[in-house]
Amino acid sequence: MEDAITKLTQLLTVDPALGIELEDRFRDAARELEVRSVQVPPGHWGSARRQLEQTDAGLLVVDGWVAREVVFGRRVTCDLAGPGDVLQSPVGLEDSLLSASVEWSAVTPVSLAILDDARLERWPEVQRQLRARVAARSVRLALERAIVALPAIDARILSFFSHMAAYWGTVGTEGIVIRPPLSHARLAQLVGSRRPTITSALGRLQAADTLSRRADGSWVLRPGQAPAPPAVRDRSGLAEVRPPVIALPPAGAASASRFEALAERLSTLETRRRGHLDQEADRRQQLEHLTVRVTSMRQGALDMQRAAQTMREDTARTASTRPPRADRQ
């Protein structure tokens, strides 16, 4: 299956949160900000790589998840990008004294919007939101580096999934569902470990009913208190350091309010967008009615002109056939 560049689509239709600052200008921006998109099948990158290299604004992940792998020697680290993230071509890697490479691949079927600087220049509010997305992703990656530094693998895995839940988690009756389907090997790259170690740790967490994997590849992080990981000695050997215990809130608790607030905010934007679309549809219908009326009036005027012309011709014809007044006398 090859990547496919699809037809133009409205940027604010696929990601209405980008227009949160626009208010009354949302409809105009939605109509003007049309972008191309590329569909990438799992395991591929293909034309998305070329598009990423050719655009300065980057690519917006509309749906699906993308893995960025940094290959250094025989080690591979990884980070994820998901819906709402902005991907940009790596800059400065060629200046490093170390030999490393960056590879991208689609973890799931991915839909990417190709951002266009020329179109975005007229909408600085949208540009600010995109820059904020880039900055937020950099902070997220910095926190992931701190998570990888945790010495205990169980705490590392739980911290990572709690971190993921804040962005891509859905609170449900069974726990917090984290949608990205991650294999043990991929998870090992994400948390800086090896697959056998990850498999053993996941077995312990599943036995404790803290974390489990669903049939579709997504993960469920269950509320409650995770078992305390064993203490480890620091490098000086003088003190014991116990990794932090991740206490997960129950479903519906205050920590879930972030998801609810975001969902409510997006729902408000979606309602506003639909309202704008309905208004636009009404205006188009009114314009069509006016067009029909104007066309009918123009046709009526043309008919009247033809009738008047016919009358003038008939009058002229009658006058030319009428005998002179002297002859009639």
Contacts in CASP RR format, 6 or more apart in sequence:
PFRMAT RR
TARGET T0000
AUTHOR 0000-0000-0000
METHOD contacts of the structure
MODEL  1
MEDAITKLTQLLTVDPALGIELEDRFRDAARELEVRSVQVPPGHWGSARR
QLEQTDAGLLVVDGWVAREVVFGRRVTCDLAGPGDVLQSPVGLEDSLLSA
SVEWSAVTPVSLAILDDARLERWPEVQRQLRARVAARSVRLALERAIVAL
PAIDARILSFFSHMAAYWGTVGTEGIVIRPPLSHARLAQLVGSRRPTITS
ALGRLQAADTLSRRADGSWVLRPGQAPAPPAVRDRSGLAEVRPPVIALPP
AGAASASRFEALAERLSTLETRRRGHLDQEADRRQQLEHLTVRVTSMRQG
ALDMQRAAQTMREDTARTASTRPPRADRQ
1 41 0 8 1.000
1 44 0 8 1.000
3 38 0 8 1.000
3 39 0 8 1.000
3 40 0 8 1.000
3 41 0 8 1.000
3 44 0 8 1.000
3 45 0 8 1.000
3 46 0 8 1.000
3 47 0 8 1.000
3 48 0 8 1.000
4 38 0 8 1.000
4 39 0 8 1.000
5 36 0 8 1.000
5 37 0 8 1.000
5 38 0 8 1.000
5 47 0 8 1.000
6 36 0 8 1.000
6 37 0 8 1.000
6 38 0 8 1.000
6 39 0 8 1.000
7 36 0 8 1.000
8 34 0 8 1.000
8 35 0 8 1.000
8 36 0 8 1.000
9 34 0 8 1.000
9 35 0 8 1.000
9 36 0 8 1.000
9 37 0 8 1.000
9 113 0 8 1.000
10 30 0 8 1.000
10 31 0 8 1.000
10 33 0 8 1.000
10 34 0 8 1.000
10 35 0 8 1.000
11 18 0 8 1.000
11 30 0 8 1.000
11 33 0 8 1.000
11 34 0 8 1.000
11 35 0 8 1.000
11 60 0 8 1.000
11 113 0 8 1.000
11 115 0 8 1.000
11 126 0 8 1.000
12 18 0 8 1.000
12 19 0 8 1.000
12 26 0 8 1.000
12 29 0 8 1.000
12 30 0 8 1.000
12 33 0 8 1.000
12 126 0 8 1.000
12 273 0 8 1.000
13 30 0 8 1.000
13 273 0 8 1.000
14 37 0 8 1.000
14 62 0 8 1.000
14 111 0 8 1.000
14 113 0 8 1.000
15 60 0 8 1.000
15 62 0 8 1.000
15 84 0 8 1.000
15 113 0 8 1.000
16 266 0 8 1.000
16 269 0 8 1.000
16 270 0 8 1.000
16 272 0 8 1.000
16 273 0 8 1.000
17 84 0 8 1.000
17 129 0 8 1.000
17 265 0 8 1.000
17 266 0 8 1.000
17 269 0 8 1.000
18 126 0 8 1.000
18 129 0 8 1.000
18 130 0 8 1.000
19 26 0 8 1.000
19 29 0 8 1.000
19 125 0 8 1.000
19 126 0 8 1.000
19 129 0 8 1.000
19 269 0 8 1.000
20 129 0 8 1.000
20 265 0 8 1.000
20 269 0 8 1.000
21 125 0 8 1.000
21 126 0 8 1.000
21 128 0 8 1.000
21 129 0 8 1.000
22 29 0 8 1.000
22 123 0 8 1.000
22 125 0 8 1.000
22 126 0 8 1.000
25 125 0 8 1.000
26 272 0 8 1.000
26 273 0 8 1.000
26 276 0 8 1.000
27 276 0 8 1.000
27 277 0 8 1.000
27 279 0 8 1.000
27 280 0 8 1.000
29 123 0 8 1.000
29 125 0 8 1.000
29 126 0 8 1.000
30 273 0 8 1.000
30 276 0 8 1.000
31 280 0 8 1.000
32 119 0 8 1.000
32 122 0 8 1.000
32 123 0 8 1.000
33 119 0 8 1.000
33 120 0 8 1.000
33 123 0 8 1.000
33 126 0 8 1.000
34 119 0 8 1.000
35 60 0 8 1.000
35 113 0 8 1.000
35 114 0 8 1.000
35 115 0 8 1.000
35 116 0 8 1.000
35 119 0 8 1.000
36 113 0 8 1.000
36 114 0 8 1.000
37 62 0 8 1.000
37 111 0 8 1.000
37 112 0 8 1.000
37 113 0 8 1.000
37 114 0 8 1.000
38 47 0 8 1.000
38 48 0 8 1.000
38 51 0 8 1.000
38 59 0 8 1.000
38 111 0 8 1.000
38 112 0 8 1.000
38 114 0 8 1.000
39 109 0 8 1.000
39 110 0 8 1.000
39 111 0 8 1.000
39 112 0 8 1.000
40 46 0 8 1.000
40 47 0 8 1.000
40 48 0 8 1.000
40 66 0 8 1.000
40 106 0 8 1.000
40 109 0 8 1.000
40 110 0 8 1.000
40 111 0 8 1.000
40 112 0 8 1.000
41 106 0 8 1.000
41 109 0 8 1.000
42 106 0 8 1.000
42 107 0 8 1.000
42 108 0 8 1.000
42 109 0 8 1.000
43 105 0 8 1.000
43 106 0 8 1.000
43 107 0 8 1.000
44 105 0 8 1.000
44 106 0 8 1.000
45 103 0 8 1.000
45 104 0 8 1.000
45 105 0 8 1.000
45 106 0 8 1.000
48 59 0 8 1.000
48 104 0 8 1.000
48 106 0 8 1.000
48 110 0 8 1.000
48 112 0 8 1.000
49 104 0 8 1.000
51 59 0 8 1.000
51 112 0 8 1.000
51 114 0 8 1.000
52 58 0 8 1.000
52 59 0 8 1.000
52 87 0 8 1.000
52 88 0 8 1.000
52 89 0 8 1.000
52 104 0 8 1.000
53 89 0 8 1.000
55 114 0 8 1.000
55 115 0 8 1.000
55 116 0 8 1.000
55 117 0 8 1.000
56 117 0 8 1.000
57 115 0 8 1.000
57 116 0 8 1.000
57 117 0 8 1.000
57 120 0 8 1.000
57 130 0 8 1.000
58 86 0 8 1.000
58 87 0 8 1.000
58 88 0 8 1.000
58 89 0 8 1.000
58 114 0 8 1.000
58 115 0 8 1.000
59 86 0 8 1.000
59 87 0 8 1.000
59 88 0 8 1.000
59 112 0 8 1.000
59 113 0 8 1.000
59 114 0 8 1.000
59 115 0 8 1.000
60 84 0 8 1.000
60 85 0 8 1.000
60 86 0 8 1.000
60 87 0 8 1.000
60 112 0 8 1.000
60 113 0 8 1.000
60 115 0 8 1.000
60 130 0 8 1.000
61 81 0 8 1.000
61 82 0 8 1.000
61 83 0 8 1.000
61 84 0 8 1.000
61 85 0 8 1.000
61 86 0 8 1.000
61 87 0 8 1.000
61 110 0 8 1.000
61 111 0 8 1.000
61 112 0 8 1.000
62 83 0 8 1.000
62 84 0 8 1.000
62 111 0 8 1.000
62 112 0 8 1.000
62 113 0 8 1.000
63 83 0 8 1.000
63 109 0 8 1.000
63 110 0 8 1.000
63 111 0 8 1.000
64 82 0 8 1.000
64 83 0 8 1.000
64 106 0 8 1.000
64 107 0 8 1.000
64 108 0 8 1.000
64 109 0 8 1.000
64 110 0 8 1.000
64 111 0 8 1.000
65 80 0 8 1.000
65 81 0 8 1.000
65 82 0 8 1.000
65 106 0 8 1.000
65 107 0 8 1.000
65 108 0 8 1.000
65 110 0 8 1.000
65 179 0 8 1.000
65 180 0 8 1.000
66 80 0 8 1.000
66 81 0 8 1.000
66 82 0 8 1.000
66 85 0 8 1.000
66 87 0 8 1.000
66 104 0 8 1.000
66 105 0 8 1.000
66 106 0 8 1.000
66 107 0 8 1.000
66 110 0 8 1.000
67 78 0 8 1.000
67 79 0 8 1.000
67 80 0 8 1.000
67 81 0 8 1.000
67 104 0 8 1.000
67 105 0 8 1.000
67 106 0 8 1.000
67 107 0 8 1.000
67 186 0 8 1.000
68 78 0 8 1.000
68 79 0 8 1.000
68 80 0 8 1.000
68 81 0 8 1.000
68 87 0 8 1.000
68 102 0 8 1.000
68 103 0 8 1.000
68 104 0 8 1.000
69 76 0 8 1.000
69 77 0 8 1.000
69 78 0 8 1.000
69 102 0 8 1.000
69 103 0 8 1.000
69 104 0 8 1.000
69 105 0 8 1.000
69 189 0 8 1.000
70 76 0 8 1.000
70 77 0 8 1.000
70 78 0 8 1.000
70 100 0 8 1.000
70 101 0 8 1.000
70 102 0 8 1.000
71 100 0 8 1.000
71 101 0 8 1.000
71 102 0 8 1.000
71 103 0 8 1.000
72 98 0 8 1.000
72 99 0 8 1.000
72 100 0 8 1.000
73 99 0 8 1.000
73 100 0 8 1.000
76 189 0 8 1.000
77 189 0 8 1.000
77 190 0 8 1.000
77 192 0 8 1.000
78 186 0 8 1.000
78 189 0 8 1.000
78 190 0 8 1.000
79 141 0 8 1.000
79 144 0 8 1.000
79 190 0 8 1.000
80 107 0 8 1.000
80 164 0 8 1.000
80 180 0 8 1.000
80 190 0 8 1.000
81 87 0 8 1.000
81 137 0 8 1.000
82 167 0 8 1.000
82 168 0 8 1.000
82 180 0 8 1.000
83 168 0 8 1.000
84 133 0 8 1.000
85 133 0 8 1.000
85 137 0 8 1.000
86 115 0 8 1.000
86 130 0 8 1.000
86 133 0 8 1.000
86 134 0 8 1.000
86 137 0 8 1.000
87 104 0 8 1.000
87 112 0 8 1.000
88 134 0 8 1.000
90 102 0 8 1.000
93 100 0 8 1.000
93 101 0 8 1.000
93 102 0 8 1.000
107 180 0 8 1.000
107 181 0 8 1.000
107 182 0 8 1.000
107 186 0 8 1.000
108 180 0 8 1.000
108 181 0 8 1.000
115 130 0 8 1.000
120 126 0 8 1.000
120 127 0 8 1.000
120 130 0 8 1.000
121 127 0 8 1.000
140 163 0 8 1.000
140 167 0 8 1.000
143 163 0 8 1.000
144 160 0 8 1.000
144 163 0 8 1.000
144 190 0 8 1.000
147 156 0 8 1.000
147 159 0 8 1.000
147 160 0 8 1.000
147 163 0 8 1.000
147 191 0 8 1.000
148 156 0 8 1.000
148 191 0 8 1.000
148 192 0 8 1.000
150 156 0 8 1.000
150 159 0 8 1.000
150 243 0 8 1.000
150 244 0 8 1.000
151 232 0 8 1.000
151 241 0 8 1.000
151 243 0 8 1.000
152 229 0 8 1.000
152 230 0 8 1.000
152 232 0 8 1.000
152 243 0 8 1.000
153 191 0 8 1.000
153 193 0 8 1.000
153 197 0 8 1.000
153 198 0 8 1.000
153 201 0 8 1.000
154 201 0 8 1.000
154 204 0 8 1.000
154 205 0 8 1.000
154 226 0 8 1.000
154 227 0 8 1.000
154 229 0 8 1.000
154 243 0 8 1.000
155 226 0 8 1.000
155 229 0 8 1.000
155 243 0 8 1.000
155 244 0 8 1.000
155 245 0 8 1.000
155 246 0 8 1.000
156 191 0 8 1.000
156 192 0 8 1.000
156 193 0 8 1.000
156 243 0 8 1.000
157 187 0 8 1.000
157 191 0 8 1.000
157 198 0 8 1.000
157 201 0 8 1.000
157 202 0 8 1.000
157 205 0 8 1.000
157 211 0 8 1.000
158 205 0 8 1.000
158 210 0 8 1.000
158 211 0 8 1.000
158 221 0 8 1.000
158 226 0 8 1.000
158 246 0 8 1.000
159 244 0 8 1.000
159 246 0 8 1.000
160 187 0 8 1.000
160 190 0 8 1.000
160 191 0 8 1.000
161 178 0 8 1.000
161 211 0 8 1.000
161 219 0 8 1.000
161 221 0 8 1.000
162 221 0 8 1.000
162 246 0 8 1.000
162 248 0 8 1.000
164 178 0 8 1.000
164 180 0 8 1.000
165 176 0 8 1.000
165 178 0 8 1.000
165 221 0 8 1.000
166 258 0 8 1.000
168 178 0 8 1.000
168 179 0 8 1.000
168 180 0 8 1.000
169 176 0 8 1.000
169 177 0 8 1.000
169 178 0 8 1.000
169 179 0 8 1.000
169 259 0 8 1.000
170 176 0 8 1.000
170 177 0 8 1.000
170 179 0 8 1.000
170 259 0 8 1.000
171 177 0 8 1.000
171 251 0 8 1.000
171 252 0 8 1.000
171 256 0 8 1.000
171 259 0 8 1.000
171 260 0 8 1.000
172 251 0 8 1.000
173 251 0 8 1.000
174 220 0 8 1.000
174 222 0 8 1.000
175 220 0 8 1.000
175 221 0 8 1.000
175 222 0 8 1.000
175 223 0 8 1.000
175 251 0 8 1.000
176 220 0 8 1.000
176 221 0 8 1.000
176 222 0 8 1.000
176 223 0 8 1.000
176 248 0 8 1.000
176 251 0 8 1.000
177 214 0 8 1.000
177 218 0 8 1.000
177 219 0 8 1.000
177 220 0 8 1.000
178 218 0 8 1.000
178 219 0 8 1.000
178 220 0 8 1.000
178 221 0 8 1.000
179 218 0 8 1.000
180 218 0 8 1.000
181 216 0 8 1.000
181 217 0 8 1.000
181 218 0 8 1.000
182 190 0 8 1.000
182 217 0 8 1.000
182 219 0 8 1.000
184 195 0 8 1.000
184 198 0 8 1.000
184 199 0 8 1.000
184 202 0 8 1.000
185 195 0 8 1.000
185 198 0 8 1.000
187 198 0 8 1.000
187 202 0 8 1.000
188 194 0 8 1.000
188 195 0 8 1.000
188 197 0 8 1.000
188 198 0 8 1.000
191 198 0 8 1.000
202 211 0 8 1.000
202 213 0 8 1.000
204 227 0 8 1.000
205 211 0 8 1.000
205 226 0 8 1.000
206 212 0 8 1.000
206 213 0 8 1.000
208 226 0 8 1.000
208 227 0 8 1.000
209 222 0 8 1.000
210 221 0 8 1.000
210 222 0 8 1.000
210 224 0 8 1.000
210 226 0 8 1.000
210 227 0 8 1.000
210 248 0 8 1.000
211 219 0 8 1.000
211 220 0 8 1.000
211 221 0 8 1.000
211 222 0 8 1.000
212 219 0 8 1.000
212 220 0 8 1.000
212 222 0 8 1.000
213 219 0 8 1.000
213 220 0 8 1.000
214 220 0 8 1.000
221 248 0 8 1.000
222 248 0 8 1.000
223 248 0 8 1.000
223 249 0 8 1.000
223 250 0 8 1.000
223 251 0 8 1.000
223 253 0 8 1.000
224 247 0 8 1.000
224 248 0 8 1.000
224 249 0 8 1.000
224 250 0 8 1.000
225 245 0 8 1.000
225 247 0 8 1.000
225 248 0 8 1.000
226 245 0 8 1.000
226 246 0 8 1.000
226 247 0 8 1.000
226 248 0 8 1.000
228 242 0 8 1.000
228 245 0 8 1.000
229 242 0 8 1.000
229 243 0 8 1.000
229 245 0 8 1.000
231 240 0 8 1.000
231 241 0 8 1.000
231 242 0 8 1.000
232 240 0 8 1.000
232 241 0 8 1.000
232 242 0 8 1.000
232 243 0 8 1.000
233 239 0 8 1.000
233 240 0 8 1.000
233 241 0 8 1.000
234 240 0 8 1.000
234 241 0 8 1.000
249 255 0 8 1.000
249 256 0 8 1.000
END
